[in-house]
Amino acid sequence: MDAFTTGLLQRIKAAESHLTQARETGDDFLADVEQEELEDLRRLAAEHGVEIGAATA
């Protein structure tokens, strides 16, 4: 796995974690920000053929 793929998967995993934390603490603004970040990262992964299943496992 190259550095781009590794970094992207790490960022997706971090965004998922931050989104969960924001939702659990009731921080709606942060949850919205993290949701947008996650959508951007998933779009980037799709554009570059990176399978993201490994990031969420």
C-alpha positions as CSV (number, residue, x, y, z in Angstrom):
1,M,0.0,0.0,0.0
2,D,1.4,3.4,-0.9
3,A,1.7,6.4,1.3
4,F,-1.2,8.2,-0.3
5,T,-3.6,5.3,0.3
6,T,-2.3,4.7,3.8
7,G,-2.7,8.4,4.7
8,L,-6.1,8.6,3.2
9,L,-7.4,5.6,5.1
10,Q,-5.9,6.9,8.3
11,R,-7.7,10.3,7.7
12,I,-11.0,8.5,7.0
13,K,-10.7,6.4,10.2
14,A,-9.9,9.6,12.2
15,A,-12.8,11.5,10.7
16,E,-15.2,8.6,11.5
17,S,-13.9,8.5,15.1
18,H,-14.3,12.3,15.5
19,L,-17.8,12.2,14.0
20,T,-18.8,9.5,16.5
21,Q,-17.4,11.6,19.4
22,A,-19.1,14.7,18.2
23,R,-22.5,12.9,18.0
24,E,-22.0,11.3,21.4
25,T,-21.3,14.7,23.0
26,G,-24.1,16.4,21.2
27,D,-21.9,18.8,19.3
28,D,-24.0,19.3,16.2
29,F,-21.7,21.9,14.6
30,L,-18.7,19.6,14.9
31,A,-20.7,16.6,13.7
32,D,-21.6,18.6,10.6
33,V,-18.0,19.6,10.0
34,E,-16.8,16.0,10.5
35,Q,-19.5,14.6,8.2
36,E,-18.5,17.0,5.4
37,E,-14.8,16.0,5.9
38,L,-15.7,12.3,5.8
39,E,-17.8,12.8,2.6
40,D,-14.8,14.7,1.0
41,L,-12.4,12.0,2.0
42,R,-14.7,9.2,0.7
43,R,-15.1,11.1,-2.6
44,L,-11.3,11.5,-2.9
45,A,-10.9,7.8,-2.2
46,A,-13.4,6.9,-4.9
47,E,-11.7,9.2,-7.4
48,H,-8.4,7.4,-6.9
49,G,-9.7,3.9,-6.7
50,V,-9.0,3.4,-3.0
51,E,-11.3,0.9,-1.3
52,I,-12.3,2.3,2.1
53,G,-13.7,-0.9,3.6
54,A,-10.4,-1.4,5.4
55,A,-10.6,2.0,7.1
56,T,-13.9,1.2,8.8
57,A,-12.9,-2.3,9.9
